[in-house]
Structure formats: structure tokens, C-alpha cells
């Protein structure tokens, strides 16, 4: 599959954990719509289901650092939860790319 960067989400996308009940998507060095003097905006999303994973993908595309709080993912363990969160966000981005939505948005 294509990487997040290839789908317009910016370089160095990765999923890291900040606690046993919190999963965090971190973005390193992505271009932001904000000026270079300001850090990228930060956001938190509660739940990584159908809507939550779409919100996470959109925020990452906009250059935000996104923290995701999802008990189901946290319960499945650090590596499995992170892998599932990454899979969900990739799936959303692939779906958007296949429908031409990223191109339509200029990404």
C-alpha cells in the first residue's frame, strides 16, 4: 500500500503510544498551512471509529499533531492498537485518494 506521505499526509507519519490507554499519531516535519513561525496545531480525537478515523486523517492532512483516545484500541495492546489505528487512517486516505478527493483538495 501507499504511504501516508504518498497520499498527501506529509512525511514521517507514525503512530506512537503515550500511555497504556492513549494512542497518539505524531507527525514529524510535515508542511503546515500555518506560518513557519508557529508550531502545527494540536488536536485530540475521542474514538477512532468510522467518524473519528476520518477526522484524524483530515487533521493530519492539515498538518496537525493528533492525539487519539480510544479504549478499544488501547485494550488491544500497544503494538496491536497502534497497528490498527494506522490501518484505519491509511484506509481512509486510500478511500479518499481512490475517489479523487485528495486531488480535488489540491493534495
JOFENQUI-V275697 format. One record per pair of residues at least 12 apart in sequence whose ideal C-beta (glycine too) atoms are under 6 Angstrom apart, sorted by the first residue. I is the first residue (numbers start at 1). J is the second residue. If there is no record, write none. Layout:
BEGIN
i:I j:J
i:I j:J
END
This chain:
BEGIN
i:7 j:93
i:7 j:97
i:8 j:102
i:8 j:107
i:9 j:60
i:9 j:61
i:10 j:27
i:10 j:30
i:11 j:29
i:12 j:28
i:12 j:29
i:13 j:27
i:14 j:26
i:15 j:82
i:15 j:85
i:15 j:86
i:17 j:78
i:21 j:74
i:22 j:69
i:23 j:68
i:23 j:73
i:23 j:81
i:23 j:82
i:23 j:85
i:24 j:67
i:25 j:66
i:27 j:65
i:30 j:63
i:32 j:63
i:40 j:63
i:40 j:64
i:40 j:65
i:41 j:64
i:42 j:65
i:43 j:59
i:43 j:64
i:43 j:66
i:44 j:67
i:45 j:68
i:46 j:69
i:47 j:70
i:48 j:68
i:48 j:70
i:48 j:73
i:48 j:85
i:48 j:88
i:53 j:88
i:53 j:89
i:53 j:92
i:54 j:92
i:56 j:68
i:56 j:89
i:57 j:89
i:57 j:92
i:57 j:93
i:73 j:85
END
